[in-house]
């Protein structure tokens, strides 16, 4: 796979964004490792802090959600134009996710709704409004029926089916839920919240079957690994944890703790993510840096400057050695790694 070779050539040398931002596409010549127009692209246009970004499954579009209540769609190639704006949320957009088909975007907002959008037309196709407080997180199922799980400050996670009206299931917790995910088989839901624990819910039995303890502070983000075996969580205790979610894993499911990034008084829900091959993870950080760790050695491979505000989410491109990051500074960077 070309991504791996391109990345392994670089090795664990920390790279300064500032040293390469002035290299134009002409001077870089044959060295360029991705189809980005320049090794670093800056995307501006949002009017306020950007909380979330995601590459489309095909990697040609990036969606961003902001405190300005809007979702922007950007071309990843060429001059990274913002070509569409999705409007409808009445409050900030805290989370955006692509459905696996790449045709639909799901978003979550403190306006108490989850919304689904048609990427072709930019129109809202579904509004899910049964939460009684802020919706912090949403996640579509990877396989099976078009299910979505959402987590809210009302202390519940809700399960939605895109083909039906209203939530089809509610998972009641005692505490605000700040991060949600599906298991790989889409038969379990993972929730994280202000009680620092990750809970595993069996959807058929509608109950918690496992609680993963270890974080010392609120969980702000979570993502399942590409192969579905491991769950990555970001906590306000300034730690990323990797949990073994395979059915017969040993009692102590936390297999890795990664450190270096920061959370601060802003208490933003900093997200985290996996590289497509699972060899690296990345996380938002309030110290304005973009962090990338090697999952095997737990070493920080990159600590990239450039942003002037809290980095709220970083994401790997699905097929190229490119990292996207968004920040409270209203800016998005796409950079080769």
N, C-alpha and C positions, 0 to 999 in steps of 0.2 A: 504493500500500500504506500502510495507516494507520500501521504501525510506523515507516516512514521519516519520514513527516511529523511524527509526534509527537517523533521523536528530533531531526529537523533544527530544530525550533522551539527546542529547548533549546540547540542549538549547543555549542561546545566549552567552555562555562563549567563549571569544576569545581564540583561540588555537595557540600555537607557533609550527610552523613546526620544528624548531630546537630541540624542546624537544622530538619529536617522530621519528626523522629521523634515530636514531640509533637502533630502535627496529626492530629486524629481524622478519621474519614470524614465527619462532619457539616460541619466547617469547610472541608474541601477542596471540597465542592460539585461544581460542574461541571468543576473543573480536573483531576479525576483522569483519568489517561491509560490506565489498565489496569483489569482486573476484580478486582484485589486489593482486599481489604476496606479496607486502609489503605495509604498510600504506602510504608510500611516495615513488614514483618511479621517478627517474631522467632520462630523455631521452636526449641523446646528439648525435650529428652527423652533424647538419647543420654547414656550414662554416661561417655564418653571422647572423645578427639579424633576429629573427623570428617574423613576423608581424601578423600571423593569424593561428588559429587551430580550427578544428571542429571534434567532434565525429561523426561517421557514425550513421545512424538511429538505427541500431541494437546495437550500443555501443561497438562493438568488434574491431573497427579500429579507429585510429585518423589520420587525415590529417593535415599537417602543411605546411605553405608557408613562404618562407624566402627571404631576400635580396640577397641570393646566387642564385636566379632565379629558385630554385628547389622546388618541392612539395614532401615531404616525407610521406609515409604511414607506420604507426607503429601498431604492435599488442598491444592491450590494456592489454592483459593477458600474463601470463608467464613473461619473462624478457623484455617485451616491445621492441622487436626487430624492427628496421627499415628494412622492408622486400622489399620495392619497392621505386624507385625514378622516378618521372614524370618530364621529361626534355623537353624543347621546348621554354619556355618564354625567351625573350632576355633581360629582366630586372627583377627587384624584383617582387615577388608575394605578392600583398597587401591584397588579400581576397581569401579564398577558401570556397566553399559551397558544401554540398551534395545534389544531387537531391533526391526527396522523396523515390525513389525506392532503394536507396543505391548502385546503380550500376554505377553511374556517378558522377564525381566531376567537378564543375565549378570553374574557377579561373580568377582573374582580375589582370592586371599588368600595370605599366607605359610604357610597350612596345606598348601601345595603343590597346591591344587585350584582349578579353575574350576567354578563351579556355575551351573545354569540354574534359574530359578524361574518358576512360574506366577503371574502377577500377580493373577488372579481368586481363586485359592484360597490363595495364599501357600505352596504346597507346593514342595519341591525336586523338579524333574523330571529333572535330569541332573547327575551328578557326574563331572567329568573329572579324573582323578588319575594322570597319567603323568609329571608334572614331578618332579624329584628335589630341588627347592629352592623357595624363595619364588616365587610367581607375582605379578608386579608390575602387569601390565597385560593387558587383554583388549579385543577389538573385534569386533563382528559385521559381516559383509559387508552392504553397502547393497543389493545386488541379487543375483539368482541363487539358488542353493541356500542353505540355512541354515548358512553356514559361520561359524566363530569362529576368530580367531587369538589366541594368548596368548604372553606373553613372561616369561621367568623368570630368576632368578639362576643357574639351572643352565646358562646360556649357550645356551639354545635358544629358538626360537619354535616353537610347535606349531599345526598346523591341525586343526580339529575339524569334523565334520559332525554337526549335531543329530540326524540320522536314523541315525547309525551308532555302534557301540561303539568306543571307543579313538581315539587321534589318527590321522588319515589321512596326515599328513605331518609331518616334523620338519626344521627349518632350523637347522643347527648353527653357532653363532658361537663365537668364542674368549672372549667377554666376557659378563658379566651383561647381560641385556636388560631395560630399565626402561620402555620404551614401544613400543607396536605400533599399526599401523593397516593397513587395506586400501586399495588404490587404488580409484578410482571404479568401474572395470569389474570389480573383484574378481578380477583376474588377477595382481596383484602384492601383495606384503606389504612394508610399511615397518617397519623396526625401528630403535630408538635405544637406546644403552646407555652403559656407563661408559667406553667408548673415544671418546666425544664425536661419533661419526660416525652419520649416517643411512644405512642400507643398504636398497637396493631389491632384493627377491628376486623372481625370476621363478618362479611356482609350477609351471609346466610343466617348466622345466629344473632346478628346485630349486637355483638358484645365485644369487649376488649379481651383478646386471647393472650396478649403479651404486652408488657411494659418495659421499655428500654431506658434504664437510668444511667446517668453519667454526667450529662451537662449540668453545670452549676448555675446557669442563668437561662433566660428565655430562648427558645428556639426560633430563629428568624427565617430560616430557609431550609428546604430539603429537596433532594432529587435522587431518583433511583438510577443506578448505573445502567449503561447501555445493555449489558447482558442480563439485567434484572436480578443479579445476585446480591448487590450491596446497596445500602442506603447511605447517602451523604447528608449530614446535617450541619448547619452553621448555628452557633449559639452565641449569645451575648457574653458568655464567659471567655470570649476570644479563642474559641477552639472549634475546629472542624472535626467531626467524628465520622468514621466509616463503620457501618454495622453490617454484619453478615446476616442476610435475610433468608438464606437457604433453609429449607425445612428442618434439616437435621444438624444444623450448626451447633457448636458447643454452647454451654450455658452462658458464657461471657461473649456476647455477640459483638461487642465493640472491638474491632480488630486494629484500628489505627486512630491516632489523635494527631492532628496537624495544627501547628500554631504559627503565629507571626503577624496575622492580620489583626485589626482593631475594630472595636465597637465603641461608640461614645454616647454622650448625653442626648444626642438627637434621637436615639432609640429607633433608627430606621430598620425596617425588616430587610437586612442584607441577605441576598440570595447566594446560592452556591451551585456549581455545575461540574459535570464530567466532560472530559474529552471523548470523542466518538469511540476510541479504542479502549477507554477506561484506564489509560496509563497516567493520566494527569487529572487534577481537579483544580478548580478556581473558585474564588469567593470575593464578594464585595468587602470593602474595608473603609472605615471612617477616616483613615490617615491619608486618603486621596490616592492610594496606590492600588494597582491591579496585581493580585497575587496568583501565581500558578505553582502548584506543588507536584512533585513526582509521587505517585501513590505507593510505589514500592519502597523507596528510601525515605519517604516523608520529607525530603528536602525541598526548600523553596527553589524552584528553577528560575522564575522571573519575578521581579518586583518592579513594575513598570510605572514610571511617573507620567504626568501629563494633565491629569484632572486637577481642578482647583477646588473641588468639593468632595464630599463623601462618595465613594464608588458604591453604588447600590446593587448592581448586578454585573457579572461578567459571564460571557458565554462563548463556547468554542463553536467555530463553523463546523457544519456536519461532515464536510469532506476535504477542506483545505486547512493549511496551517495558519489560520486567522483567528484572532480573538476580538470579540466586541465587548465594549464596556460602556456603562451609562452612569451618570453622576448627578448629584444635586447641583452641579455647576451648569445644568441645562444642556450639556454636551454629550455626544457619543463619539467614541473613538473605535475605528476598526484598524487593527494592526497585525502585521505578519509576526509570527513567532518562530 
